[in-house]
Amino acid sequence: MRLFFAALPLLLPAPSVAQGLSPSETTALPRVIDHLCHNIHDLNGCENIFLLENIEEPDTADLIVLPDRRTDAEDPLLILRSVAFNGAMWGMSPSLEAAGEGFTLHSEQTGIGRHPWHESLTVRWIDDAFYVTAYAFSTYDRILAASANCSLDILGGYASTELSLVDMDTEADEVTGRSWSVEMELIPITDWRAFMGTPEPCAVIMNAFYEATF
């Protein structure tokens, strides 16, 4: 019986950690927040889109787009540092989603604070660069039950906003919304950074929301 228990560790499957990671894997893999393989470029195959924790600013994420590994292309299609907020708590992690010929970069801060928010950038390869073709931002007030949201279809030339506030005297909801055509230039994704604020015309409705809820 003593010999059986002595040999038991040799019969059990070895934990995966015992196999070990290479130095490059040990450095890179823990930084991966999200990954998407999606055809967004003129090259054949699906491009590998990565969100990585920024080394110098861990509260932000880097966006890396690599060509399909089965093509002859070797150079990255995009390396963009600190493009999105990346918090350390639940409800603060950015993510990726396939969106037709492009992809959507989602970021959020819903874990703590009075004004949780969601932000989405839809990105497409057009001509010779990646551009933000659509944008959305929404937030609400945990105390006053107020909310605001804004959507921009930059490529299609369309904007929509809605602001919902509560009259403190009557406790009635005051909702104002607007949809209209806009003419905006596409935003190069390389111009985007975390914490840069919402673009016009979303900034107008968001400023009104924060002024009313502080």
C-alpha positions in Angstrom: 0.0 0.0 0.0 2.8 2.4 0.8 4.4 1.8 -2.6 1.0 2.5 -4.3 0.7 5.9 -2.7 4.3 6.7 -3.5 3.7 6.0 -7.2 0.4 7.8 -7.4 1.8 11.2 -8.4 3.5 9.6 -11.4 0.1 8.3 -12.6 -1.8 11.6 -12.3 -1.7 14.0 -15.3 0.9 16.7 -14.9 -0.6 20.3 -14.5 -0.3 22.5 -17.6 1.9 24.9 -15.7 4.5 22.3 -15.4 5.0 22.4 -19.2 6.1 26.0 -18.9 5.7 29.0 -21.2 8.4 30.4 -23.4 9.8 33.8 -22.3 7.9 35.6 -25.1 4.6 33.9 -24.1 5.2 34.7 -20.5 5.6 38.4 -21.4 2.7 38.7 -24.0 -0.1 36.3 -23.0 -1.0 37.8 -19.6 -1.5 41.2 -21.4 -4.2 39.8 -23.7 -7.6 41.3 -22.9 -9.5 40.2 -26.0 -8.9 38.8 -29.4 -10.8 38.7 -32.7 -10.0 37.0 -36.0 -12.1 38.8 -38.7 -11.7 39.7 -42.3 -11.4 43.5 -42.2 -8.6 44.1 -44.8 -8.0 43.6 -48.5 -5.5 40.9 -47.7 -6.8 37.3 -47.8 -7.8 35.5 -44.6 -8.8 36.9 -41.3 -6.9 39.7 -39.6 -5.9 39.1 -35.9 -7.1 41.9 -33.8 -5.8 42.1 -30.2 -6.5 44.2 -27.2 -3.5 44.2 -24.9 -2.9 45.8 -21.5 -0.6 48.8 -22.0 2.7 48.2 -20.3 3.4 51.8 -19.2 -0.3 52.7 -18.5 -2.1 49.5 -17.3 -5.4 51.4 -17.1 -5.4 51.7 -20.9 -5.4 49.1 -23.7 -3.4 48.8 -26.9 -5.0 47.9 -30.2 -2.9 45.6 -32.5 -4.0 44.4 -35.9 -1.9 41.7 -37.5 -2.3 40.1 -41.0 -3.5 36.5 -41.3 -0.6 34.2 -40.3 -1.2 32.2 -43.5 -0.4 35.2 -45.8 3.0 36.4 -46.8 2.5 39.8 -45.1 4.6 40.2 -42.0 4.3 43.8 -40.9 1.5 44.8 -38.4 -1.4 46.6 -40.0 -1.9 48.7 -36.9 -0.2 49.4 -33.6 -2.1 51.9 -31.5 -1.2 52.5 -27.8 -3.6 53.5 -25.1 -6.6 53.6 -27.3 -9.2 52.5 -24.7 -9.9 52.6 -21.0 -8.9 49.3 -19.2 -9.8 49.3 -15.5 -8.7 46.8 -12.9 -12.2 45.9 -11.6 -15.2 44.1 -13.1 -17.2 46.3 -15.5 -14.1 48.1 -16.7 -12.7 45.8 -19.4 -12.7 46.7 -23.1 -13.8 44.2 -25.7 -13.9 43.5 -29.4 -16.9 42.5 -31.7 -17.1 41.7 -35.4 -19.1 44.3 -37.3 -19.6 43.5 -41.0 -16.5 44.7 -42.9 -15.0 46.1 -39.7 -15.0 45.6 -36.0 -16.3 47.4 -32.9 -14.2 48.4 -29.9 -16.2 48.5 -26.8 -15.1 50.2 -23.5 -17.0 50.8 -20.3 -16.8 51.8 -16.7 -19.8 50.3 -15.0 -18.1 49.0 -11.9 -18.1 52.0 -9.6 -19.0 55.6 -9.4 -22.2 57.7 -9.9 -22.0 57.9 -13.7 -21.4 54.5 -15.3 -20.8 54.7 -19.1 -20.4 52.6 -22.3 -18.5 53.7 -25.4 -18.3 52.0 -28.8 -16.1 52.7 -31.8 -16.8 50.9 -35.1 -13.7 50.7 -37.2 -13.2 49.9 -40.9 -10.4 49.8 -43.4 -11.1 52.3 -46.1 -8.7 53.0 -49.0 -5.5 52.8 -47.1 -6.2 53.3 -43.4 -8.4 52.4 -40.5 -11.2 54.9 -39.7 -13.8 55.3 -37.0 -17.0 55.1 -39.0 -19.5 55.0 -36.1 -19.5 56.1 -32.5 -21.9 55.6 -29.5 -21.7 56.7 -25.9 -24.2 56.3 -23.1 -24.3 57.1 -19.4 -26.7 57.3 -16.5 -26.9 58.7 -13.0 -27.3 56.1 -10.2 -28.8 58.7 -7.8 -31.2 60.8 -10.0 -32.1 58.1 -12.5 -31.1 60.5 -15.4 -29.5 59.2 -18.6 -28.0 60.3 -21.8 -27.0 58.6 -25.0 -25.6 59.6 -28.4 -25.0 57.7 -31.6 -23.1 58.9 -34.7 -23.1 57.1 -38.0 -20.2 59.1 -39.4 -20.1 57.1 -42.7 -23.8 57.3 -43.2 -24.2 60.9 -42.1 -26.6 60.4 -39.2 -26.7 61.5 -35.6 -29.1 60.7 -32.7 -29.1 62.0 -29.1 -31.4 61.6 -26.1 -31.3 63.2 -22.7 -33.6 62.1 -19.8 -33.6 64.2 -16.7 -35.9 64.2 -13.6 -37.6 67.4 -12.4 -36.7 67.5 -8.7 -39.9 69.4 -7.9 -42.5 67.2 -9.7 -40.3 64.0 -10.0 -41.5 63.8 -13.6 -39.2 62.6 -16.4 -38.1 65.2 -18.9 -37.0 63.5 -22.1 -35.6 65.3 -25.1 -34.4 63.6 -28.2 -33.2 64.6 -31.6 -32.2 62.8 -34.9 -30.6 64.6 -37.8 -28.2 64.5 -40.7 -24.6 65.4 -40.1 -21.6 65.9 -42.3 -18.5 64.7 -40.5 -15.1 63.6 -41.8 -14.1 60.0 -40.9 -11.9 59.9 -37.8 -8.5 58.1 -38.3 -8.3 55.5 -35.6 -4.7 56.6 -35.0 -6.1 59.9 -33.7 -8.1 58.2 -31.0 -6.9 57.8 -27.4 -8.5 56.8 -24.1 -10.0 59.6 -22.1 -10.1 62.0 -25.0 -13.8 62.7 -24.6 -16.8 62.4 -26.9 -16.7 64.0 -30.3 -19.2 66.6 -31.5 -22.1 66.6 -31.5 -22.1 64.1 -28.6 -20.1 66.4 -26.4 -23.1 68.9 -26.3 -25.6 66.4 -24.9 -23.1 64.9 -22.5 -22.1 68.3 -21.1 -25.8 69.1 -20.5 -26.2 65.7 -18.7 -23.2 66.2 -16.4 -24.1 69.8 -15.6 -27.6 68.7 -14.6 -26.5 65.8 -12.4 -23.7 67.3 -10.5 
